[in-house]
Amino acid sequence: MNVVKEMTYAEMLTEQAASKAAATSKAVAAPYETLFRAAIEMPDTSGGSTCLKLLLGLYNGVRFKFDLTDLRRLDFGLHAAAIAALRDEVGCAYYIHERIARETGFPADVIESKLEWLAYDMGIHGRVKKSQLPQNPGRFDFASR
């Protein structure tokens, strides 16, 4: 049975702020995993496609241009992850697929292949031809990690 909890406006705002803070802290702790998961699990949403485009821009900015105004399409948690990822990129010596690998535990070459396949599947400008794609890495099971 659903019970409707009566709350004051101030209580509702406090609860909403706490929820936003929880989503933000989780996303900032592992920003690359958060963005990668959104790109894989929600490719047909504005948040998932924006996360993919951001990761591709970080992966190869010459091939995959990223419009910063697209960050407005993200919810609080994904936005916090995007900003944290951009902050982490300053002076970083690792490639983006290596950073995702460190957070997710998946091999970096498999992640690199997945990024290329996601770009191809989404029809993103800058993608390679199908004949040039690496072997398809298949599905990613985040639950087993």
N, C-alpha and C positions, 0 to 999 in steps of 0.2 A: 504494500500500500504506500502510495506516495504521500508524504506529509510536506505541506508547504510551510517553510520556516518564515515566520514574520520577522522582519528586520527593519531597522530604521535606515534612512538613507546614508547616514554616517557609517553604520555597521556594514552596509553593502559596499560602500567605497573602500572601507578598511579591508574587507574580504577580497575585493577585486585587486587592491594593491598588493596584498599578500600573495595572491595567485600569480600576479604578474612578476613579482620578485622571485617566486619559486621557479617559474618557467625561465626567467632570465638567468638565474644563478646556474641552473642545470645546463643551459645552452652555452654559457660562457666557460664552463668547466671543460667542455669538449666541443668547441665550435665546429671543427671540421667534420666530426662524426654527425653532429646535428644537421649540418647543411647537406652532407652526403646522403644521410637517411631520408631527408625530406625530398631530395632530388630523385631518389630511387622509389620511395614509397608513395609519393604524391606528384608524379610527373604531369598530371593533367590539371593541376591547380595552379593558381598564380604564385603561391608561395613556393611550391616545388620547382616550377620552371624557373623562377627567379634565383633560387638556390643553385640550380644547375648552371645557369648562365654566369652567376658569380664565380662558382668553382671553375668553370671553363675559362673565364677571364683571367683568373689567377693561374690556371694551368698553362695557358698560352694566350696572352693578351694580344698578340699580333693577329692570330687567327680568329679569336673569339672576343669581339668588343663587348664591353658591358656598360650599359647606361645606368649611372648612379641613381637616377630618379626611379628606377625599378625597385630600389630598396623600400619605397613607400608601399609596395604591395605585400610586404611581410608582416606577420603578426609580431607581438612583442618578443617572444622567445626566439624566433628565427632572425628577427632584426638584431637582437643582442648577439646572436651567434655570428651574424654577418659582420658586425662591427668588431667583434673580438677577433675574428679571422683576419680582417683587414689590419687591425692593430698588430697582430702577431706577424704579419708579413713584412713589417718594417725591419730591415736588416737581417732577414732570415736567409739562411744558406741552404734550406731544404726545399725541394720541389713540393708542390701541393699534394701530389699523390703519395709522397712519402709522409707528409704530415697526417693525411687521412689514414694511412696505414698504421702509423704509431697510435692513433686514437682508437681505431676499430679492430686491429689485429689481423686484418686481411693483408695479403702481400701487395706491395706497391705496384708491381707490374700488372696485377689483376685489376687494381683500382684504375690504373692508367687506361687499360683496355675498356673498362666499364665507362669511363668518362667519354672515350671516343665513340662507343656504341650509343650512349645516351644522346650525344650530340647528333649522331646520325639518325637515330629513331625520332628525335624531336624536330629534325629538319633545320637545325640551327646553322645559320650562315657561317662558313668557315670549316664545316665538317668535311671529312675526306669521302672519297667515293667508296662504295661498298666493297669493291675489289681490293682496296687499300686498307680496310679495317683489320685490326688484329683479331685473333680468335675470340669469339664471344665468350665472356667469362660466366654467363648464365646468371642465375638468381643469387642474391646475397641474403643469407639468413642471419639477421642481427640477433635473433633470440638465442641462438646457440653460443654467442660470444659473451 
